[in-house]
């Protein structure tokens, strides 16, 4: 403070001004530029889609081969099923004859009902 109470003293900048203040961030550039990342992403997507489509095509060929194989085996499965059904029918008739042996006039070959069982043909699974 000065001796004069009425005089105002104001601080002034130094002669030539204050030194410049560096306020910008100096971040070094690291890694590849953005267009490299974009190109890598597009390339990965295209190659991945191509591999997926190629895999589906191979799987389709395998499924067709599996289907042809099952259709080739189907007559043998049908014949085996027919033999099992005939054996089961013979066994059923023998059991019926044994159970009804004391009933006079009972004929095993007579049909007692109106319905008739028609067995289903065997189908390959996952057709």
Long-range contacts (C-beta under 8 A, 24 or more apart in sequence): 67-124, 67-127, 70-124, 70-127, 71-124, 73-124, 74-122, 74-124, 77-122, 77-124, 78-121, 78-122, 81-119, 81-121, 81-122, 85-119
